[in-house]
Amino acid sequence: MTGQPDVVAMVLAPAPTLGRRTRGGGRLAAAGAATVIAMCLLALAGPVLVGGVLTDGAPFGSPSLAHPLGTDDLGRDMVGLLLVGGRTSLAIALVAATIATVAGGALGLTAGLLAGRADMVIARGLDIVLALPFLPLVLVVGAFLGPGPVGEALVIGLAWSAHTGRVIRSQTLEARSRPHVQAARAMGAPMAWLARRHLLPIVTPLLVPQFVRAAGAALIAEASLTFLGLGDPTIPSWGGTIAFGQARGALLSGAWTWWIVPPGLCIALVVTALAVTGFGLEERVQPRIAHWTDDGQGRSPTPATASMSESAASPASAATPLLAVTGLAIEYATDRGPVRAVRRADFSVGEGEVVGIVGDSGSGKSTLAMALVRLTSSAARTTAGSIRFADRDLRTLGADELRRLRGDRIGLVPQNAMQGLDPVIDVQAQVVEVIRAHRTIDARAAGERASAMLRRVGIDDARHHAYPHELSGGMRQRVVIAMALVNDPALLIADEPTTGLDVIVQHEIADLLAELREGTRMSMVIVSHDLPTVVRLADRILVMSDGAIVEAGSVNRVIGAPEHPATARLVRALPRLAPTGAG
Amino acid sequence: MVRRVAVRLGPYVLVLWAALTISFALPRIAPGEPLDYLLGYDAGVLSAEERSAVLAQYGLDRPVPEQYVAYLAGIVRGELGTSVRTGRPVREMVAGRLGWTLALAIPTLVLALLIGVPLGALAAWRRRRRTGVALTATALLLTSVPAFWLGLIGIAVFAAGLGWFPVIAALPLTTSGPVVVLELARRLALPVLTLTVGIAGWMLLTSRAAVEATLGEPYLQLARANGIPERDILRRHALRNALLPVTTNAGLTLGALVGGVVVIETVFSVPGIGSLMYASVLARDYPTLQGAFLVTVAAVIGANLLADLAYPRLDPRVRRSGR
């Protein structure tokens, strides 16, 4: 409806994060599976060991040595009943799960592979079954089939196949959209070959967690149906034992502790073990979500030997700069060990100064800019150096103190920020939120202040209550800039502020930034691979290549007489008509 | 306008139609003959004349397509058949019990939303920390416990054992006047609480998945860049956006709720639609069972439609483009 992910599939097979990382998921899955297998073996072998259901006790017997869980109204031993009952309940659950996985898997795969009209028909059909309340549906159909384990397994399995089918369908469609499958299709590979060669190997393993899920749901459904009178009263089962206990007054007599509690615990134990197994398995087969956080290194400063000499040397400069970066090194954690993103960065930004950082993509410039305020992705770690901003070290500052600086003293325009406005909140409210995150001010005054700022970035009043999707890319970027500047920061860090916009709008945004800076003492750090924009705005340029600052100097000097090959390459790519005399 | 309403209602009508068709087909494809299910006993005991008279009375002597049309027409007129057990119209029996079911389902839904959604958001937010893992594990455990068993344990401990609540939820006939509301609250407290446990667990898992899906979204990064406190990022941005899939997903949640209602009503003898279904299964009262099922489906669809209508209030992208 709104281009969201397939939410049904998402909820039925949520991205699993219980436990830690893939190995933790594997351990969880193993523990869960071991529990399930142990319970199955117990149900299979147990009755043989204890000699089946013994009817040798007194009716309503309390637990004793001969009967550790007491006896029921017929004097049957509860331990034997529990073991034999487990056979029925587990068998029904496993058969139902098999039916659901086979039927649902077939439907989901067919829909996903055929796509188009066939997919629409199957998906719509699955949706209809999913929209029917599960338990009432199986209860009604089961009642017509008549009581008994066969009917129970059949009804539960078929009804649950809609869930399985839905998940498998969306996973098949996802597999189809993977680049290597798309590429094979584009080269004319027949669908049958694609399915066998590429899609089935991806989707088949996904059936395993779905089977596990189905088994858990089926065990609960079976117990509920049996409790509601659809079981065969002559065959012991966990649900049936509970129902009998209730019917024989175990709740009021105190017998419930050994009559009703144990079978319920058995169900809960197996279903939980199955759920945990499913979570663990899905953890292994689904990609993890990358997200951005404060790297949380604030309170653990590592003394960096490299920066010692640097910090001793820095007071030599005339006035204390607003921002001074010394010996900064950043690593990315990858599967093949740490990779250096920034090897060693030393630079400073004076009050009112505009510093441009340029370089090829992958040169580490964005990582450097975001690391200044500790907003790198969670894989990145700052390993050495210091970041002094107005007498504070941002590298070791507490997380909340740093949070107070961001959006207040330090304004930020992150990369692709125009895609980063909240889609469900109007733009003025988003600016207001930034004001109120840092200032105690009533809603009305904040609203006026936000509107004034929006006007300054060139958004007329009629659009102040627009939602992001109603604005063009350039307009959204203006909103992002308004958010960054609304609290009059001393420093603005803009990461690729013009990237992704068309050429005219790029110029407008660059002009806007220049204009907004006029008459203020605001400093700026502009990161861009777009040299003309940087030339237009910056006083000084830093050139980055391969994780290091290879050249630094005034715009005229660097553009006029590049010393490093990387700089020369960038300058050669500069359009001839670009104004080189700025600054 | 008409077209938009049709597009909006289409899927719901389709589900209702599917439920009706299942209900029509069941007695005709299940073992035995349709007449058995209408009478509630083996039609083989009837004499030939009695038999043809009954067949004619129910229209079963006509061709199946004709029966189908007549069946649908009857439903449109609000006819749900006659109960085998009581001889009363099914419509009346169901209508008399709807109030109890709603009195159980609505407070449960509200409670489960209030508990499950914030905790689910927290579980997603702290997913790598102890809080998140503990919350998720608890929710998994709670949704793994059969609702009827939890209800029975609740009765044994809190009603029979501690005597805090009555064992049976139904009101004694002698109750009247303003006390009714209080008495009702006291009697429904335990069923509502036991049902809430499982549904809140389900809500927790649902909203956890939804919030987690927002964690990679750029608007959270922008909010961090602007120094918005984490608590506000979670509340105003992550949770707010997560409400969208939670709402679109209302159907599954309502289905789980209704399933829980059926067993919990049975356990606590709440005279609602769920216990009516149970009684009908035991008495082989198929017309009543079918009627109760259809009303249940209609209720779930209706609630789902309400959620769907509320959706544009949550998502401006749908709101404006829908005009």
HADDOCK unambig.tbl for C-alpha pairs under 7 A between the chains (distance, minus, plus):
assign (segid A and resid 7 and name CA) (segid B and resid 245 and name CA) 5.94 0.50 0.50
assign (segid A and resid 7 and name CA) (segid B and resid 249 and name CA) 6.85 0.50 0.50
assign (segid A and resid 8 and name CA) (segid B and resid 249 and name CA) 6.62 0.50 0.50
assign (segid A and resid 11 and name CA) (segid B and resid 206 and name CA) 5.66 0.50 0.50
assign (segid A and resid 11 and name CA) (segid B and resid 209 and name CA) 6.24 0.50 0.50
assign (segid A and resid 14 and name CA) (segid B and resid 209 and name CA) 5.44 0.50 0.50
assign (segid A and resid 15 and name CA) (segid B and resid 209 and name CA) 6.62 0.50 0.50
assign (segid A and resid 17 and name CA) (segid B and resid 127 and name CA) 6.65 0.50 0.50
assign (segid A and resid 18 and name CA) (segid B and resid 133 and name CA) 5.64 0.50 0.50
assign (segid A and resid 19 and name CA) (segid B and resid 133 and name CA) 6.57 0.50 0.50
assign (segid A and resid 20 and name CA) (segid B and resid 128 and name CA) 6.93 0.50 0.50
assign (segid A and resid 128 and name CA) (segid B and resid 15 and name CA) 5.26 0.50 0.50
assign (segid A and resid 131 and name CA) (segid B and resid 15 and name CA) 6.87 0.50 0.50
assign (segid A and resid 131 and name CA) (segid B and resid 251 and name CA) 5.97 0.50 0.50
assign (segid A and resid 131 and name CA) (segid B and resid 252 and name CA) 6.78 0.50 0.50
assign (segid A and resid 132 and name CA) (segid B and resid 255 and name CA) 6.86 0.50 0.50
assign (segid A and resid 132 and name CA) (segid B and resid 297 and name CA) 6.21 0.50 0.50
assign (segid A and resid 133 and name CA) (segid B and resid 255 and name CA) 4.03 0.50 0.50
assign (segid A and resid 133 and name CA) (segid B and resid 256 and name CA) 6.82 0.50 0.50
assign (segid A and resid 133 and name CA) (segid B and resid 258 and name CA) 6.69 0.50 0.50
assign (segid A and resid 133 and name CA) (segid B and resid 259 and name CA) 6.68 0.50 0.50
assign (segid A and resid 133 and name CA) (segid B and resid 297 and name CA) 6.71 0.50 0.50
assign (segid A and resid 134 and name CA) (segid B and resid 255 and name CA) 6.21 0.50 0.50
assign (segid A and resid 134 and name CA) (segid B and resid 259 and name CA) 6.66 0.50 0.50
assign (segid A and resid 135 and name CA) (segid B and resid 259 and name CA) 4.84 0.50 0.50
assign (segid A and resid 136 and name CA) (segid B and resid 259 and name CA) 6.16 0.50 0.50
assign (segid A and resid 136 and name CA) (segid B and resid 293 and name CA) 6.38 0.50 0.50
assign (segid A and resid 140 and name CA) (segid B and resid 289 and name CA) 6.80 0.50 0.50
assign (segid A and resid 140 and name CA) (segid B and resid 290 and name CA) 6.96 0.50 0.50
assign (segid A and resid 143 and name CA) (segid B and resid 281 and name CA) 6.23 0.50 0.50
assign (segid A and resid 144 and name CA) (segid B and resid 26 and name CA) 6.69 0.50 0.50
assign (segid A and resid 144 and name CA) (segid B and resid 27 and name CA) 6.92 0.50 0.50
assign (segid A and resid 144 and name CA) (segid B and resid 30 and name CA) 5.92 0.50 0.50
assign (segid A and resid 145 and name CA) (segid B and resid 30 and name CA) 5.96 0.50 0.50
assign (segid A and resid 145 and name CA) (segid B and resid 31 and name CA) 6.81 0.50 0.50
assign (segid A and resid 220 and name CA) (segid B and resid 146 and name CA) 5.82 0.50 0.50
assign (segid A and resid 228 and name CA) (segid B and resid 278 and name CA) 5.97 0.50 0.50
assign (segid A and resid 229 and name CA) (segid B and resid 281 and name CA) 6.99 0.50 0.50
assign (segid A and resid 229 and name CA) (segid B and resid 282 and name CA) 6.43 0.50 0.50
assign (segid A and resid 251 and name CA) (segid B and resid 156 and name CA) 5.05 0.50 0.50
assign (segid A and resid 252 and name CA) (segid B and resid 156 and name CA) 6.63 0.50 0.50
assign (segid A and resid 252 and name CA) (segid B and resid 160 and name CA) 5.94 0.50 0.50
assign (segid A and resid 264 and name CA) (segid B and resid 149 and name CA) 6.14 0.50 0.50
assign (segid A and resid 268 and name CA) (segid B and resid 144 and name CA) 5.25 0.50 0.50
assign (segid A and resid 268 and name CA) (segid B and resid 145 and name CA) 4.76 0.50 0.50
assign (segid A and resid 271 and name CA) (segid B and resid 144 and name CA) 5.27 0.50 0.50
assign (segid A and resid 272 and name CA) (segid B and resid 140 and name CA) 6.54 0.50 0.50
assign (segid A and resid 272 and name CA) (segid B and resid 141 and name CA) 5.65 0.50 0.50
assign (segid A and resid 272 and name CA) (segid B and resid 144 and name CA) 5.41 0.50 0.50
assign (segid A and resid 275 and name CA) (segid B and resid 140 and name CA) 6.92 0.50 0.50
assign (segid A and resid 289 and name CA) (segid B and resid 216 and name CA) 6.34 0.50 0.50
assign (segid A and resid 290 and name CA) (segid B and resid 216 and name CA) 6.03 0.50 0.50
assign (segid A and resid 291 and name CA) (segid B and resid 215 and name CA) 6.14 0.50 0.50
assign (segid A and resid 291 and name CA) (segid B and resid 216 and name CA) 4.68 0.50 0.50
assign (segid A and resid 292 and name CA) (segid B and resid 221 and name CA) 6.31 0.50 0.50
assign (segid A and resid 403 and name CA) (segid B and resid 227 and name CA) 4.74 0.50 0.50
assign (segid A and resid 404 and name CA) (segid B and resid 227 and name CA) 5.86 0.50 0.50
assign (segid A and resid 405 and name CA) (segid B and resid 227 and name CA) 6.97 0.50 0.50
assign (segid A and resid 406 and name CA) (segid B and resid 225 and name CA) 6.03 0.50 0.50
assign (segid A and resid 406 and name CA) (segid B and resid 226 and name CA) 5.37 0.50 0.50
assign (segid A and resid 406 and name CA) (segid B and resid 227 and name CA) 4.60 0.50 0.50
assign (segid A and resid 407 and name CA) (segid B and resid 225 and name CA) 6.49 0.50 0.50
assign (segid A and resid 407 and name CA) (segid B and resid 226 and name CA) 3.86 0.50 0.50
assign (segid A and resid 407 and name CA) (segid B and resid 227 and name CA) 5.05 0.50 0.50
assign (segid A and resid 411 and name CA) (segid B and resid 226 and name CA) 7.00 0.50 0.50
assign (segid A and resid 412 and name CA) (segid B and resid 225 and name CA) 5.97 0.50 0.50
assign (segid A and resid 412 and name CA) (segid B and resid 226 and name CA) 6.70 0.50 0.50
assign (segid A and resid 414 and name CA) (segid B and resid 222 and name CA) 6.90 0.50 0.50
assign (segid A and resid 417 and name CA) (segid B and resid 222 and name CA) 6.52 0.50 0.50
assign (segid A and resid 419 and name CA) (segid B and resid 218 and name CA) 6.73 0.50 0.50
assign (segid A and resid 420 and name CA) (segid B and resid 218 and name CA) 4.42 0.50 0.50
assign (segid A and resid 420 and name CA) (segid B and resid 219 and name CA) 4.08 0.50 0.50
assign (segid A and resid 420 and name CA) (segid B and resid 222 and name CA) 5.84 0.50 0.50
assign (segid A and resid 421 and name CA) (segid B and resid 219 and name CA) 5.17 0.50 0.50
assign (segid A and resid 422 and name CA) (segid B and resid 219 and name CA) 5.15 0.50 0.50
assign (segid A and resid 422 and name CA) (segid B and resid 237 and name CA) 6.95 0.50 0.50
assign (segid A and resid 424 and name CA) (segid B and resid 315 and name CA) 5.74 0.50 0.50
assign (segid A and resid 424 and name CA) (segid B and resid 316 and name CA) 5.79 0.50 0.50
assign (segid A and resid 434 and name CA) (segid B and resid 226 and name CA) 6.28 0.50 0.50
assign (segid A and resid 434 and name CA) (segid B and resid 228 and name CA) 6.57 0.50 0.50
assign (segid A and resid 437 and name CA) (segid B and resid 228 and name CA) 5.54 0.50 0.50
assign (segid A and resid 437 and name CA) (segid B and resid 229 and name CA) 6.94 0.50 0.50
assign (segid A and resid 469 and name CA) (segid B and resid 317 and name CA) 6.90 0.50 0.50
assign (segid A and resid 484 and name CA) (segid B and resid 226 and name CA) 6.74 0.50 0.50
